[in-house]
Amino acid sequence: MQRAAPAVGPAVPSTPAQHGRRDRILETATAMLSGGGEDALQMKELSQRADVSLATVYRYFPAKDHVLLAITLSRYERALARVQDEPAHGGTVRERVTAHLLREFRAGQREPRLTAALSRAVSETSRSYSATIERIERLHLQVIRHVAAVGGPLAAPLSPRHDAVLPVVADVFTAATRRWLAGVSSPAAARFEIRIGCRLLDLPDEALDEEIALAGPVTASGSPRE
C-alpha cells in the first residue's frame, strides 16, 4: 500500500544559518539510520539530537520520506563532486564503471541499515515524491557517466553506444542491491550480477543496433521510445 502524500512541501533554506540547521538534521538522521535503521528515525528524537525545534524539522522535512530522499540526494551530489575532482583513470569504460559500482556496493554493505532505508524510500514512496526520485536517479546516472567518460590516455572515449547502455547498467546495479537487501541473494551473487551487467558495455555496435531496431528508437535517457 502506498503512503498518503504529504500535505505540505518542504521549505527551502535561504540563509547560511538555515542551511546549517538543515544539514545538521540530515547528518543526525544519517547517524540514526546507520545505527538503528528506519525504525530508529523518529522526528521528535531527531529534533532533540540535532538541537533544533520539532517545528524546524517539519518545516524542512514534512514527512520521514522527505528526510530519506534528501539524504540520498545529498549523497549523490557529493559523489558527483568527488568523481569530478578525481584524476583520470585508465582502463576501459567497462573496467572503470565496474570498479566504481563495486565500490558503491561495498559502501552500502558497510551500512546495511542505512542502505536499506534509503533504497526503500526511492523504490516504495508515493508518486508525490516522483520529482525528487527522478533527480536522484539522474544524479546517479550522471555519476556513472562521468566515471565512464574519464579515463587515461589509452582509455576508449565514451561513445553513443556506451551512453545508451549505461542506464541499463545502472538498473542492473539497483536491482542487484535490492535483491541483496531483501535477502534474496548473497553479496557475492550481487557482485556477480553487477559485473555481468557491466559487460553490456562491451556489446559490439552491431549487436546494440539490432536490439535498438527490435525495441524502437532509443531516447537520450537510454530508454526505447513508445
C-alpha positions in Angstrom: 0.0 0.0 0.0 1.3 3.4 -0.9 1.7 6.1 1.7 -0.5 9.1 1.7 1.0 12.1 0.0 2.3 14.8 2.4 0.1 17.8 2.5 2.8 20.4 2.7 6.0 20.6 0.7 9.4 21.2 2.4 10.8 24.7 2.9 14.0 25.7 1.1 16.7 27.2 3.3 17.9 30.6 2.1 20.4 31.8 4.7 23.7 30.2 5.9 22.1 29.6 9.3 19.1 27.8 7.7 21.4 25.7 5.5 23.4 24.8 8.6 20.3 23.6 10.5 19.1 21.6 7.6 22.5 20.0 7.1 22.7 19.2 10.8 19.3 17.5 10.6 20.4 15.4 7.7 23.7 14.4 9.4 22.0 13.5 12.6 19.3 11.5 10.7 22.0 9.6 8.8 23.7 8.6 12.0 20.4 7.4 13.5 19.6 5.3 10.4 23.1 3.8 10.4 22.8 2.8 14.0 19.2 1.6 14.2 17.6 1.5 10.8 14.5 3.3 9.6 12.5 2.4 12.8 15.0 4.3 14.8 14.4 7.5 12.9 11.7 9.3 15.0 11.1 13.0 14.2 11.0 14.1 17.9 14.2 12.4 18.7 15.7 13.7 15.5 14.9 17.3 16.6 16.5 16.7 20.0 19.7 15.1 18.7 20.1 17.8 16.0 19.4 20.5 18.6 16.6 22.1 16.6 12.9 22.5 17.3 10.5 19.9 16.1 8.8 22.6 14.1 12.1 23.3 12.3 12.4 19.6 11.4 8.9 19.5 9.9 9.5 22.8 8.1 12.2 21.2 6.1 11.0 17.6 6.1 7.2 17.3 6.4 7.5 13.5 6.4 10.1 10.9 7.2 10.4 10.1 3.5 11.5 13.6 2.8 14.4 13.1 5.2 15.4 9.8 3.5 15.2 11.2 0.0 17.1 14.3 1.0 19.9 12.2 2.4 20.1 10.1 -0.8 20.1 13.2 -3.0 22.8 14.8 -0.9 25.0 11.7 -1.1 24.8 11.6 -4.9 25.6 15.3 -5.1 28.7 14.7 -3.0 29.6 11.6 -5.1 29.4 13.6 -8.3 31.6 16.4 -6.8 34.0 13.7 -5.7 34.4 11.9 -9.0 34.7 15.2 -10.8 37.7 16.1 -8.6 39.4 12.7 -9.1 42.3 12.3 -11.6 41.7 10.5 -14.8 41.6 6.7 -14.5 43.0 4.2 -17.0 41.3 1.0 -18.3 38.3 0.5 -20.5 34.8 2.0 -19.9 33.6 -1.3 -18.6 36.5 -1.6 -16.2 36.0 1.9 -14.8 32.3 1.5 -14.4 32.6 -2.0 -12.8 35.2 -0.8 -10.3 33.0 2.2 -9.4 29.8 0.3 -8.9 31.5 -2.4 -6.9 32.9 0.3 -4.6 29.4 1.8 -4.3 28.0 -1.7 -3.4 30.7 -2.3 -0.8 30.0 1.1 0.8 26.3 0.1 1.0 27.4 -3.2 2.7 29.2 -1.3 5.4 26.0 0.4 6.5 23.2 -2.0 5.6 20.5 -0.4 7.8 21.1 3.0 6.2 21.3 1.4 2.7 18.0 -0.4 3.3 16.2 2.7 4.4 17.4 4.8 1.6 16.7 2.1 -1.0 13.1 1.6 0.4 12.4 5.4 0.1 13.5 5.5 -3.5 11.6 2.4 -4.5 8.4 2.5 -2.5 7.3 6.1 -1.8 4.2 7.6 -3.3 4.0 9.3 -6.6 4.1 12.7 -4.9 7.8 12.2 -4.5 8.4 11.4 -8.1 10.3 14.6 -9.0 12.8 14.1 -6.2 13.2 10.4 -7.1 13.9 11.4 -10.8 16.5 13.8 -9.6 18.2 11.1 -7.6 18.2 8.7 -10.5 19.5 11.3 -12.9 22.3 12.2 -10.4 23.3 8.6 -10.0 23.5 8.1 -13.8 25.4 11.4 -14.1 28.0 10.0 -11.6 28.3 6.7 -13.6 28.6 8.6 -16.9 31.4 10.8 -15.6 33.2 7.7 -14.3 32.7 6.0 -17.7 33.9 9.0 -19.7 37.0 10.0 -17.7 39.9 7.7 -18.4 43.6 7.7 -19.1 45.3 8.3 -22.5 44.7 4.7 -23.5 41.0 4.5 -22.5 38.3 4.4 -25.1 36.1 7.6 -25.2 32.5 7.4 -24.1 30.6 6.6 -27.3 26.8 6.9 -28.1 26.7 3.1 -27.7 28.1 3.3 -24.2 25.7 6.2 -23.4 22.7 4.1 -24.5 23.8 1.1 -22.3 24.7 2.9 -19.1 21.1 3.4 -17.9 20.6 -0.4 -18.2 23.8 -1.0 -16.2 22.6 1.4 -13.5 19.3 -0.5 -13.4 21.1 -3.8 -13.0 23.1 -2.4 -10.1 20.0 -1.1 -8.4 18.2 -4.4 -8.8 21.2 -6.4 -7.6 21.5 -4.2 -4.5 17.8 -4.5 -3.7 17.9 -8.3 -4.0 20.8 -8.4 -1.6 18.9 -6.1 0.8 15.8 -8.3 0.6 17.9 -11.4 1.5 17.2 -13.0 -1.9 20.8 -13.1 -3.0 24.2 -13.1 -1.3 26.7 -10.3 -1.5 28.7 -12.5 -3.9 25.7 -13.0 -6.1 25.0 -9.3 -6.1 28.6 -8.5 -7.2 28.3 -11.2 -9.9 25.2 -9.5 -11.2 26.9 -6.1 -11.2 29.9 -7.4 -13.1 27.7 -9.2 -15.7 25.6 -6.1 -16.1 28.7 -4.0 -16.8 29.7 -6.4 -19.5 26.8 -5.0 -21.6 29.2 -2.1 -22.1 31.3 -4.4 -24.3 28.5 -5.2 -26.7 29.6 -4.6 -30.3 27.8 -1.9 -32.2 26.0 -4.3 -34.5 24.5 -6.2 -31.5 23.3 -3.0 -29.9 21.9 -1.7 -33.3 20.0 -4.9 -33.7 18.4 -4.6 -30.2 17.5 -0.9 -30.8 15.9 -1.9 -34.1 13.8 -4.5 -32.3 12.9 -2.2 -29.3 12.4 1.0 -31.2 14.4 4.3 -31.2 16.3 4.9 -28.0 15.8 8.2 -26.2 18.6 10.3 -24.7 18.0 8.6 -21.3 18.7 5.2 -23.0 15.0 4.0 -22.9 13.2 3.0 -26.1 10.5 5.4 -27.2 6.9 4.3 -27.1 
